[in-house]
Amino acid sequence: MDTHSNIFWNVDTQEDFIDKDGKLNVPGAEGLRPVWKQITDLAKSLKIQVVNTCDYHFINAEEISDYPDFITKFPPHCMAGTTGAHFIHETDPELPVIIDWDTDLAIHPDFGVGESYRNLVLRKNAFDVFSGNPYTERILEIISPDRIFVYGVTTNICVDNAVTGLRKRGYTVYVIEDAIKELPNLPIPFDNWKAIGAEMIKFADIRRFLL
């Protein structure tokens, strides 16, 4: 198994989304804690690199509103410096390099994104990690994965943006279907994922795809 060709892509498994008392709790997400822990443990045991994305907002973020419509505008959540922005303990990245969306960094091959760090954290200020963190494209170019395994929340917003963004850039994408959860009252993107070539798999079957 060539684990260097595979990366895991952990989308926004943060306290404000997962904890029942979180600022923007995703109904049912609490129940996915065990499978998320299994994914984290598998990545560690096989030395698979994990890209962990997370919302990290300031109050002037475009999606933050005191009058949310829960479609494009949401109440304050995952605010910078708050515990709600932390990853849940089941997915908490071990010794990560953190790449902020608002930091002026010169990203280049010896930055440590390649072999030096198994866990990367990409903080973002938008639904889409590609627009919410200006370094995402370069980091992917440095890692150059053959296969990307996506999981997290929410299925119909940030996970969808990750899946569609990765496929648009030509990456082979597998979505771990029993490790994602959606927000209610928004369309589910499964048909579109199939149309653009993203494949949905069960976590129990993942080793068959780690070529």
Secondary structure, DSSP 8 states (H G I E B T S, - for coil): --GGGEEEEEE--BHHHHSTTSTT--TTGGGGHHHHHHHHHHHHHHT-EEEEEEE-B-TT-TTB-SS--SSS-B-S-SBTTSGGGSB-TTT--SS-EEE-TT------GGGSTTTT-SEEEEEESSSSHHHH-TTHHHHHHHH--SEEEEEEE-TTTHHHHHHHHHHHTT-EEEEEEEEEE--TTS---HHHHHHHT-EEE-GGGGGGT--
